[in-house]
Structures are given as C-alpha cells and as structure tokens.
C-alpha cells in the first residue's frame, strides 16, 4: 500500500510539473504568434510603401 501511495505522489508531482510547463508554453506560443503577426503587418506595409507588388517568395534567386 505504501508503494502505491509513493507512486501516486510521484505521478501527481509529475502532472503538476507538466501542467506548469504547458502553461508556460501556451504563453510563449501566444507571444510568438503576436510577434509573427506584427512582423507580417510591417512587411506588408513596407512592401506597400515601396510600391512593389512583387512578393519575395515569388522572386528567383540571383543565380538564375
């Protein structure tokens, strides 16, 4: 019985630790998503201000 109680206590601690990790990751992912969105907006504004309709992904590399 004592061994089972130890295992339950150990598993409970692991679950709590993993919950904290997931909560931190959720916060970090939210922050990174906001930053990516902001960067995409800035790039769109920069391209619009240059008057260039060419998207960088559509350009051929210089060695072609």
N, C-alpha and C positions, 0 to 999 in steps of 0.2 A: 504494500500500500504506500509506503514511504517513497519508494522509487517512482511510482506513478505521480505522486504529488510533486516530486522534483522535476519530472518531465513536463508536467503541466505548467509549473512555474517557469521553466526554461522556455517552453513554447510561447507562453504569454509574453515574456520579455521580448522574444524574437518578433512576435506580431506587433508589439508596441514600437519596437525599433523600426520595423519595416513601414509602419504607418507614418512615422516621422519622416522617413526618407521619401516616401511617396508625396507627402505634403510639401516638402522642400522642392521636389522635382516639379510638382504642379505649379508652384510659384515661379520657378525658373523658366519653365516652358511658357508660361503666360508672359513673362518679361521678354523672353526671346521672340515670341510671336509679335508683341507690340513693336519691338525694335525692327524686325524684318518688315512689318507693315510700314513703319515710318521711313525706312530706307527706300522701300519701293515707291512711296509717295515722293520722296525727294528726287529720286532718279527720274520719275515721270515728269516732275516739274522742271528738272534740269534739261531733259530732252525737249520738252515743250518750249522752253525759253530759248533753246538753240535753234529752233525752227527745223530741226532734223527729224524726219519721220522714220528714220532707219533705226530699227531695234538692234542692239548689239548682238543678240543671238543670231540674227539673220546675216550678219556680215561675214564675209570669207576671211580667213586668216591671211596675213600678209604674204605668206609663202606661196599662195595660189597664183 
